[in-house]
Structure formats: C-alpha cells, structure tokens
Amino acid sequence: MKTLFVSDLDGTLLTAKETVSEYSMRLLNKLIDERGMLFTYATARSLNSAAKAVWGLRQNLPVILYNGAIVMEPWSGKKLYNSHFAGESREYIRRVLAEHDVWPLVYSFLGNKERVSWIRGKETEGMKRYLSRRAGDSRLNPVDSPDELKDDEIFYYTYIDAKENTDAVHSVFAGDSRFRCIYQQETYQTDYWLEIMPAGTSKGAAASALKEYLGAERLVAFGDALNDCELFRAADEAYAVKNADESLKGIATAVIGYSEEDAVSKFICGNLDKYL
C-alpha cells in the first residue's frame, strides 16, 4: 500500500533549536533515497521559514504551508492548492480588525509574488520579534494603509500578542462559519497567535488533496498541537508525540516518543515492514 507520511514541524519533527536533528535527517533522507518513501511536512510556517528549519532534508514532494492554506512545490514555488478570501469576507475582516484596533500580518499573493504585509507603527512586540527574525526576507511589505493591498489575493491573517489582547478578536471570528480560526500559544514564547483563514482551510484538507494528487492509498500523520487536529482526522493513522497537547493525544491512533528524541523518524524506522 502506497503510504504518504505527513509530519508537523515545530514540536514534532523539529527540535527546540528549530532544526531537524542530524540523526533524523540522515534516517529520513536514506529512506526517501533508497526506499522511495513519500515524506513531507504540514506547517503553519511559510516556505521560507520552513525551508530554513528543514535545511538538508530531502524535499522531493509538495509541502503544506500556512496550516493548509497553500500546497506548494518547494523547488519551483508553484502553487498546487490555494485557499483564499473572497471580497465580502475580506471587507468584513478588515472592518472587525479596524474596530478592535488590531492590525495583523497579512499574507497574500500579488500575481506570483508572495507578500507579508503590515501597517507601519502598529506592530505588537510579538510581531516585531517575528519580523526581526526575517530581516531581509523579500516577502516583507510594510504599508501605510490596508488600501495598498486591494489587488492582493489574501489567504491568511496572523496576529501575535498577549492573550488578553487577542481574546476579543478571537471570539468574533471563532464563532463565524465563514472562517477557520486557530488560536494557540506560540511553541517557543508566551504570546498567542490568532490565525484567520477561509472556512475549509486545514492541514487535513490540504493533506487529503496531496494524497489524491500523489496517488497514495494511506495517509500517516504526526503532530503535537491543536492545529494538527484536522490533519489527524483526515489521516488513516495519526501519531502524537509525547509532548503533544492532551486533546490531540485523545484523537491519535497512538502516542509515540518525544520530539526531542527523534520520535517521528524512529517510529517510521521501527515500522518499515508495515509501510515500505
């Protein structure tokens, strides 16, 4: 049975240093090269950020980005799947954010150019930290007004701030069926990330589309956080690492080792006869 393995990155495949360990890198590359393993990742990160984190890992399959909003070929930048906001939803989001004086990072495409935009002077400390780590990134696009993005195809909003500053906006979008809203604490910081996407956007939907695209018969997933729930529900088998959120463990096929102990690669290697 042709199996597609899809792993989350932060807290699952990556170590606390936000890299793939040398052990896992060597093991996974060997299986991809010598056994033809179908292995890719699903992350909330952009391609730029994810590529740095998995540098050296063989990437011969499309990858799932922005919690499922985009499926892209990492070698060409070609989008295979793109979930974006329609005009009415965009205007509603803009109005709500303005009413709450919340100005998030806006992810979009203008033609084939990916952009990460924000309003100058409205950056939170969390957003400043995010942007400082991406200094020199060609996607960064500070603007003076949301009107400058009127021609962009927007697919994702991210607001990074203390929980008390994000709760109110989260409550507006979380109960609206037009949107998918992910709200969770950052893996490596105390800030909360409020992420808004079109309804139907998820790692699970993207992984299912990729499974069909590749002609795979079985989807095996790995994860640690609440944004992996839909991925787990879409998978034929789903494995949570020991450091995962308890809610995710509750819907997992089983719980494996810790992310810091190469749990994903060790699990695959320990079950080669079953999968490869």
N, C-alpha and C positions, 0 to 999 in steps of 0.2 A: 504494500500500500504506500503510495507516494505521500510523504509527510512534509508539511510546511511548519517549521519552527519559528515562532514569533516571540521575541523577548522584549519586555520593557527595558529601559536603560537604567535610569537613576534608582538606586535602591534595589536593583535586581541583577542586571548584568555588570553594572559598574561598581567599583569600589568607592569608598568615601573620598578618594582622591579624584573622583570623576573620570576614571580611566578603566579600561579592561585590563585585568592583570595579565602578566606575561604568560602565566600558566594557562588561563582560559584562551588567550589569543592563540597560543601555539596549538592547543587542542582543537579549537573550533576551526581554525584555518586548515588543519590536517584533514578534518572530516569533510570540509567543503571541497578541498582539492582532490582528495583521494577517494572519498566515498560519495561524492556528489550531493552532500547534504544541502537541503533547502533551508537556509537560515537567514533571518532578517530581524529588524527591530521595529518596535512601535513606541513612539516617544512624544512627549509634549514639546520637545525641542524643535528648533529649526534644523535644516540640513547643515548649515554652517556650524552650529553648536554641536550637533550630534556627530558630525564628521571628525571634529577635533577630539571628542571623547572616545571614539572607537578607532582612532588612527592606527592603521596596521591590520585591522580586522578585514578579511576579505568581504567585499560588498559587491556581489555579482547579481543581486536581486533588488527590485524596487524596495524602498523603505517607507514607513508610515510616520508622518510628521504631524506636529501640532494636534496631538490627541485624535488623529484620524481625519483632519480636515484636508490633508494632502497626501497622496501616494505619488512618489517621485523616483525616477531613475537617478541615483546619486552621481553616476558618471556623465550624464548628459544634461541633467536639470529638467528633463521632460516630465510634465505632469501627466499621470495616468488617471488620476482621480482628484477632483477638486470640488469641495463643498463650500459655497459662498453665500453671502446675504443678498436677498432681493431688495429692491429700492424701498419698499414700505417698511420692512424690518430695520433697515439701516437708519431711516429717519426716526423711527421710534427709539432705537438705541441712542441715537445722538441726542434726542430730546431728554430722555431719562438721565443720561450722564451729565448733561448740562444743568439739569435741575438739582442734582446732587453735588455739583462742582467736582465731578470725578472725570479725570482725563487720562485714559489708559494708553497703553501701547496698542497701535492699530497695525495689523498685519494684512498686507494686500499685494496684489499684482497690478502693475500698470503696464499693459502689454505683457511681455515676458519677463519684465524686471520686478523682482520681489522687493518690497519696501517694508520697513518697520518705522512707523511714524509716531510722533507725539507732539504735544503742544509745548513750545518753549516756555520755561518758567513754571510749569505745572507738574514737574517731576516729583514723585514721592522719594523718600530715602531708598526704598526698595527698588524703584525704577532707576534711580541714579546708580545703584550698585549693579543692576543688570546691564545698564548702558556702559558703565566704566569697564566691565569685563569684555565688552565687544567693541572697544575703541578701534577705529579703522575699518570696521565692517562696512562694506559698500552698500548694505541694505539700509543703514541708518539714515532717517529722513526727518529731521526736526522741521516743524511747520509753525506758522503763527495763527492759523485758523483751520478748522475742520473742512472749510470750503476748498482748501487746496487738495483734498482727497476725493473730490466729487467724481473724477473719472476713473478712480481705482476700483478694482474688484476686491472688496474686503471680505476676508474669510475668518478673521479671528480678532478678538479683543482680549487683552490681558492687563489687569490692574493689580499692582503689587503694593501692599501696605499693611499696617497693623490691623488685626481682626476688627477692632472697634470702628475702624474707618471704612471697612468693606462690607459689614453685615447688612446695612440698609440697602445698598445696591443689589447685593446678592438676593435679598428677599424679593425684590421686584422681578428679577429675571428667572429665579428658580421655579416660580410657580406659573410661568408663561410657556405654553406648549409650543410656541414658535421657536424656542431657543433651547439649546443644551448648555447647561451651566455647570462648571466644575469649580469647586471651592475647597481648597485644602491648604494646609501649612506647607511651606517650602521644605524640601528634603533637608537642606543644609543650613536653613536660617529660621527665625521665628516669625517672619512675615507670612501673611496669607496671600495666595494667588487666586484671584477671581478671573476665570476664563469663560468667555462667552462665544458660542459657536451656533451655527444654524441647527435647528432640530434635525435629528437623524445622524448628526456627526458623532462618530465614536471610533475608538480603536477597533472595536468589534466589527463595525460596518466596513471599515477600510480593510481589515484583515480578511473578511469574507470575500470582498471583491478581489483581493490579491490572490486568495486561494483559488478562486474560479479562474482568474487570469492565467495562473501558472499550471492549471490542471491538476492541482493537488487533491488528494482524496481525504486527507486528515489534517486538521489544524491542531497543533500543540502549542500552548501559550504559557508564558512565565510572567509574573508580575509581583508588585508589592503594595500598590496604593489604590485608592478608590477610583482613580481614573482608568484602572485596568479592569473594572467590573464588567463592562460591556465586552471587552476582549475575552474575558473568561467565559461569559455566557455564549459567545459565538464559537468558542473552541470545542473540539471533540474531547480534548483533555486539557486541563488547566492546573498549573502548579504554582503555589505561592511560596515565596522564600520565608524562612523563619522570622525574619524581621518585618514581615508584611503586616498591614492593617488587619485587625481581627475580623472585620466584615468581609474582607477579601478571602481570608482563610476559610470562612464559612461557606463560600461557593466554589472552593477549589476542589479538584479531584484529590489532591493530597498536598501536604506541606513538605517541602524539601529543606536543604540546608540554608545557611546564611549567605547573603550576597557577598560578604567579605571573605567567604570560604569557597568561592567559585562554584556555587550551588548549581547554576544552570549547566555549565559545561560538564560538571561531574555527573549530573543526572542523565544527560544525554549519553555520555560515555558508558554509564552503567546500564543503559538500556538499548545498546546498539542492536542486539538481535531482534528487538521488538520493532525498531524504527527504520533501520538501514540494512 
